[in-house]
Amino acid sequence: MFPRSVIRRVSFILIAQKLGYALDDIRQLLNTLPDKRTPNKEDWAKLSEIFNAHIARRISELTALQSSLEGCIGCGCLSLDKCNLYNKNDNIAENGAGARFLLGDSPK
């Protein structure tokens, strides 16, 4: 049988993992707590603000990604009708290989 504090700590880790945090990031969050204790109500209020900001950022990133999947991603294939508008003559290839627009490059 595990103490309640251990079960709560594991639950916190599982929640953070579901939100996309790596174990190193979770460790850093837990290390901000005094005496490395299990998060209490006040700690959870502070940590949930961090989680909410993370979720909002991810939603924004995924929404942008979803929108970009309908058009040219800057891969250089020139097979989409829109590529002629977004990436005429594959100019974005100057920035390197790969889906340049999905990697953060802007159309020229």
N, C-alpha and C positions, 0 to 999 in steps of 0.2 A: 504494500500500500504506500502510495506517495503522499507527502504532505500537500495540503491545498495550495500552498504557495508555488510548489513545483508544477502542479496541474495548471494553475493560472498562468504561469510563465510560459509553459508549452502552448497553451491556448493563444497567448499573445503572439508567440512566434508563428504559429499556424495562420493566424489572421494576417500578420504582416507579410508572410509568404504569399498568401492569396492575393494581396494587393500588389505583388510584384517586387517586393523588397528582397534583396540578396541577404544571406545569413550575416555577412560582414556588416551590412547596413543595420540589420536588426540588433546585432551586438552593440553597435554604436548607440542606437536609441536606448537600449537597456542600460548601457553604461552611464547614461546621463542621470539615471535615478540614484538618489542618495543610498549609499550602502548596497548598491546593486539589488535593491529590493524589488519585489513584484509590484507592477504599477497599481497604485491606489486610485481612488476616484479623481483626485486632483491631477495626478500624473496622466491618467487616461484622458482627461479633458485637454491637456496640453498636447499629448501624442496624437489625439484624434484630429486636432487642427492640422498637424503635419500630414496625417493620412489624407484628410480632406483636400488639402492643397495638392498632394500627389495625385489623387484621383482626378481632380479637375484638370490638372496638366495632362494626364494620360488621355482623358476624354477628348481634350482639345487636339492632341497629337493624332489620336485614332480617327477623329472626325476629318481632320485634314488629309490623313492617309486614305480614308474611304473616298473622299471627294477626288483625290488625285488618281485613283485607280481607273476612273472613267476616261482619262485622257492620256496624253503622252507622259511617260515617266522618264524620258531622256535616256533610253537605253541604246539608241542608235539604230534601231531596226527599221525606222521610217515606214512602217507598215500601216500605221493608223492615219486616217485622213487628217486628224488634228495635229499630227507631228509636223506637217508643213507649216502650221501656224505657230506652234510652240517651239519647235526645234528645227527650223528651216536649215537645210544642208547639214544637219547634225552638228551645228556649231558648239553644242554643249560638250561634245567629245573632247574638246580642248582641256576640260577639267578632269579627265580620266575616264576609265571604264566603269560600267555599271549603270544602274538606274539613277542617274545624277539628280533628277528632280526629287526622288524619294529620299535621297541622301542629303537634301537640303539646298542644292544649287537652284538658282532662279533662272527662268528663261531670259535669254539675251534679247 
